[in-house]
Amino acid sequence: MIWSIIFNGCGGHLWVPLIGIWGAISYSSLMVLRQYRGLRKVPDDVAEFTEKIRDLEIHLRGRDKEVKWQREQHQSYVKEKKEEFMRQQQQH
């Protein structure tokens, strides 16, 4: 039953994740296809999914910049109001 070890994982670990640029991904099904000279092409839906992930990451990076800018604007506003309040307190 060595083939079950090859199919399902590495040693006693099932579905061993492989670390790549997109994080941890399990390639068990693709490894099975390759071992049995099956389809060696990455399915189109996987390519589309990877593209959607990339687009989402780009969108989130832009959102991070926007949130950072808003936070900086808020902090400067609070600082100005605090200084204004302190000046008013000193005048009285």
N, C-alpha and C positions, 0 to 999 in steps of 0.2 A: 504493500500500500504506500509506496514512496510517492506515487503520483498525487495522492491527497495532500501531502505536504507541499508539493510543488504548486498544486492548484490553489490551496487556501492560505498559504502564508510561508513564513520562514521559521523552521523549528516548531516550537509550541505556540508561536504567536500567529494568530489569524489576521488576515488583512493588514499586513505591515504597511504603514504609511511611508511614502517616499517624500523626502523634503525637497522642494523645488522653489522656484521664484514665486509661485502662487500659494505657497504654504504646503501643508502636508496633504498628499493626494495618494489614494490607493490605486495602483495600476494592475491589480490582480487579473482583472478580466482581459486587459490588453496583453498581459504576459501569457495568458492561456492561449489566446488567438495566435500569438507569435510562435509558441512552442509547437502548435499543431498546423503550422503553415496556413493559417487562416487569413482573414482580412488584415492587412498590415497598415491600412490607412486609418487615420483618426476620423471618426464619424463627424459629419458636418455639424451636428448639433453640439458636439463638444467644442468645436472651433467657434461656433456662435456664442456659446456660453462663456468661453474664455474672453471673447471680445466684449461681451456685456460686463464681465467683471472688470476688465481694464477701463471701460467707459465709466463704470461706477466709481472706481478708485480716482479717476481724474476729476469727476464731479465732486467727490468728497474732499479732495485736496483743495479745490476751489472754495468749497463751503468752509473749510477750516480757516482759510485766509479771510473770508468774510466775517466769520465769528470772531477771529482775532482782532480785526479792524474795529468791529462793534464794541468789543471789550475795551480796547484802547480808548475809543471815543468816550465811552461811559466813564472810565477811570479819570480821564482828563476833565470831564464835566464835573464829576464829584469833587475832584481836587480844586477846581475853580470855585465851586460853591462853598467848599470848606474854608478856603482862603478869604472869600468875601464875607462869610459869617464871622470869621476871626477878626477881620478889620472892623466890622460893625460892633463887635463886642468891645474892642479896644477903644473905639470912639465914645462909648457910653460909659 
